[in-house]
Amino acid sequence: MTITGQFIEVASVDQIKNGELKAFDVNGESIILINLNGQFYAYKNQCSHMELELTDAEIEGEILTCPWHGAQFDIKTGEVVRLPASEPLEKYEIKVEDGKIFIKI
């Protein structure tokens, strides 16, 4: 990993296929990256409901479903679209340059 200003390189764009989610360790923090039609989104790998990992979450359209209790989130915003979660996911600022994905920590 290389650091570029306040952004940390996490992955290359070809590591995450469209409609796929992958978890990465970034400075001791588990982060999920999601590729939604070529746009990338980064969230803390933790459901806001009971703080369980989202590594095995399902993606259907623009919705991320927690594998534990079925809470659903809008992938683009992290906002809750279905209970039992009541708080949005913790989102990270992201940028893509030269085929590499960086997040701001």
LINFENSUL-V758189 format. One record per backbone hydrogen bond with DSSP energy under -1.0 kcal/mol. NH is the residue of the N-H (numbers start at 0). CO is the residue of the C=O. E is the energy in kcal/mol with one decimal. If there is no record, write none. Layout:
# LINFENSUL-V758189
NH:CO:E ; NH:CO:E
This chain:
# LINFENSUL-V758189
3:6:-3.1 ; 6:3:-2.3 ; 7:102:-3.0 ; 8:1:-2.5 ; 9:100:-3.2 ; 10:100:-1.2 ; 12:98:-2.4 ; 14:11:-2.0 ; 15:12:-1.1 ; 18:34:-2.8 ; 19:16:-1.8 ; 21:32:-2.3 ; 23:30:-3.0 ; 25:28:-3.2 ; 28:25:-1.7 ; 30:23:-3.2 ; 31:42:-3.2 ; 32:21:-2.9 ; 33:40:-2.5 ; 34:19:-2.2 ; 35:38:-3.2 ; 38:35:-1.6 ; 40:33:-2.0 ; 42:31:-2.2 ; 43:89:-2.5 ; 44:29:-2.8 ; 45:43:-2.8 ; 46:51:-3.1 ; 50:46:-1.6 ; 56:53:-2.3 ; 57:64:-2.0 ; 59:62:-2.5 ; 62:59:-1.8 ; 63:72:-2.8 ; 64:57:-2.8 ; 65:70:-3.1 ; 69:65:-1.2 ; 71:81:-1.7 ; 72:63:-2.4 ; 73:78:-2.8 ; 74:61:-2.9 ; 77:73:-3.4 ; 80:71:-2.9 ; 81:71:-1.5 ; 88:77:-2.4 ; 91:41:-2.7 ; 94:101:-2.4 ; 96:99:-2.2 ; 99:96:-2.1 ; 100:10:-3.6 ; 101:94:-3.0 ; 102:7:-2.3 ; 103:92:-2.4 ; 104:5:-1.2
